[in-house]
């Protein structure tokens, strides 16, 4: 029986400068990043620390569009560094590891199937396979319904080229396929009021159209040295645990073409005794999916926002001893739901959280503001100004990466909210683009002094 699973998220977990505050407090972070930087350079890749230690680094949307290889290297480095910190510094002893899409490659490395440099080479081999065998253009659409309802929708529409790519939760899955039939599915789902969001990806990941890329990737991966796994690893793609080298090869071969069955896997692990899920990466994408799938379990996302050593330690308080903190503490959730507009763990940017100075909107601020009411007010204000449907503005949607709101517009809109609540920014100002979600902005707003208070000043973008 196991009681703790460590989750490795996919591409949506990237956050510029995600490890910056933590690196200031934990020498192990800079040591690990230094090792991975050197390995990346030997592979002809850019050092990942430049994206993980600078909060002004390119956004997720920018990297997806212009430098996907840099993004993948940074994701790998962030998750592997955090895993080492959790296990070596904080004594976390996971019963099982679980990756989502791209995160399965990191989980393989964390489990010991690959060494850190071989794991980074595995990620590079994936990118090289795409470069060598570029697939036909395609895409992905996130739907706010279950996998069973999605199957019914696709069957009813007769769109056989579009298939399930990721079953993320009871009310969230992703489909992929060629551009034209995929757009027909998206339009039909939207007409039916099901919630459908086109994701920012150039290809149909987890789809048979990537078969040639998958073959090339498997061939390149076969040249890498593997070792015995040190941690139990359960694959949401294979639907089983990996215990030998043959299973590792099976996962690599299936990685790009088979769907991620995250919902079924989480339920299976929970049935086997897992009652604590710790997310090993920036943001809280998978934690929210788990909480929506098996309500009542304890989920912990130590880097839901940029955090220093103390905050990470607080988030993990009691986890290694068997009892994670519940909702209301930094980085933890006792059952927070997710939305139907978020994308899959691999290709789609999900809601992020700001740096460690951002207040937690799960509790009332000093001014006694109701965080739920503040989020609702911000949602209505932003939706009206931006022309978005209110349901798109979920409390954890990233204003820049997910919704394309630039820093000037963010400053303008937040200034309206500050005026509405009779508040003013503190004298030192605030870099609003560090507060990237409505949830984070609501927390910031509750800490601001009343208008006219000495030292109040404007915000910076």
Residue, then its C-alpha position, 0 to 999 in steps of 0.5 A: x500500500x502506498x500513501x504518497x504520489x509525486x506528480x510530474x506535470x507537462x508543458x503547462x507547468x512552465x513559469x518564468x523564473x520559477x526557481x529564483x526565490x528558492x535558489x536564493x535559499x537552497x544551495x542544492x537548487x543552484x548546484x543541481x541547475x549548474x549540473x544540468x546547465x553543463x549537460x545541456x551545453x554538451x548536448x548543444x542546448x541552451x542552459x535552462x537556468x536562464x529561464x528558471x532564475x530570471x522572472x523576466x525570462x520569456x513567457x510560456x506562449x513565447x517559448x511555445x512559438x519560438x523556442x520549444x526546445x528551450x522550454x522542454x529543457x527548462x521544464x525538465x530541469x525545474x522538475x528534476x531540481x525540485x524532486x531532488x530538493x523534496x527527497x534529499x532536503x525535505x526527506x519526502x519518500x514517494x510511494x509512486x511517481x506519476x507523470x502527465x504527458x511530457x512529465x512522464x519523461x521527467x518521471x522516468x529520470x526521477x525514478x532512476x531509469x535514466x541518469x540526469x544527463x541521459x534524461x536531458x538527452x532523452x528530451x533532446x532526442x524528442x525534439x530532434x525527432x520532430x525536426x527530422x520527421x516533421x508531421x503534418x500540421x494539426x492541433x488540439x482542443x480542450x473540452x469541458x466534458x468527460x472522456x465518455x461524453x467526448x467519445x459520444x460527441x466524436x461518434x455522433x459527428x463522425x469525425x474519425x480523424x479526431x481522437x482523445x489525447x488526454x483524459x484529465x478529469x471528470x469534466x476535462x479532456x483534450x482531443x487532437x487531430x488534423x486542423x479541419x476536422x478538429x475545427x469542426x469538432x470545436x465549433x460543434x462543441x461550442x454550439x452545444x455549450x460544452x466549452x471548447x478551447x483551441x490550444x496553442x500547439x502546432x501538431x496533434x500530440x498523442x495522435x497516430x499522425x505522430x507515428x513517424x516521429x514516435x518511431x524516430x524518437x524510440x530509435x534515438x532513445x534506444x542509444x541512451x543508457x538506462x538503469x534499474x528504477x529506484x522508485x515505483x513508476x506508474x505510466x498514465x500512457x501505458x496504464x501500468x507500472x514500469x519495472x524493467x528496461x523493456x517497459x521503459x522502451x514501451x513508454x518511450x515508443x508510446x509517448x507521442x501517439x497514445x492518449x494520457x489516461x490521467x483520470x483512470x490512473x489517479x483513481x487507481x492509485x487512490x484505490x491502492x492507498x494513495x491519499x497524498x499527491x505532491x506536485x513536482x513542478x511550478x504551478x498547480x496544474x495536476x494538483x487541481x486535476x487530482x482534487x477534481x477527480x478524487x475529492x477529499x484527498x490531500x494535494x500539495x503544490x509547493x511551487x504553485x507560485x514562486x516561493x522561497x525555501x521557507x514557503x516550500x517547507x511550510x507547504x510540505x509540513x507534515x507530508x513526509x510524516x504522513x499528513x499534508x496540510x489542507x486548504x488555506x496553507x501555502x501551496x496546498x489544496x483540500x479539493x480545489x476544482x478545475x475548469x473545462x477551459x484548461x488544457x492538457x498537461x503537455x501542450x497547453x498553458x494553464x493558470x499560473x501563480x505569482x512570486x512568493x510575495x503574492x498573498x494567498x487569496x484563500x484567506x481574507x486580507x487585512x482589509x477584511x475583503x471576501x476573496x471570493x467576492x473580490x475574484x468575482x468582481x475582478x472577473x466581471x470587470x476584466x471580462x467587460x473591458x476585454x470582451x471575454x466571456x466571464x467563464x473564460x476568466x477562471x481564477x487561475x487563468x494566466x492573464x498574459x500566457x493564456x489570455x494575451x493581456x499585455x502588461x499595460x492593459x493589466x496595469x490599467x485594469x487593476x488600477x480600476x479595481x484599486x479605485x473601486x475598493x478605495x485602495x492604493x498601491x504601496x509606496x514601493x509600487x508593485x510589478x503587476x505582471x508578477x501577479x498573473x491570475x485573478x486569484x493572485x490579484x485578489x490577494x494583492x488587492x486585499x493587502x493594499x492600504x486605503x486611498x490617501x494612506x501615506x506612501x501609496x504610489x502607482x504600480x509598474x508593469 
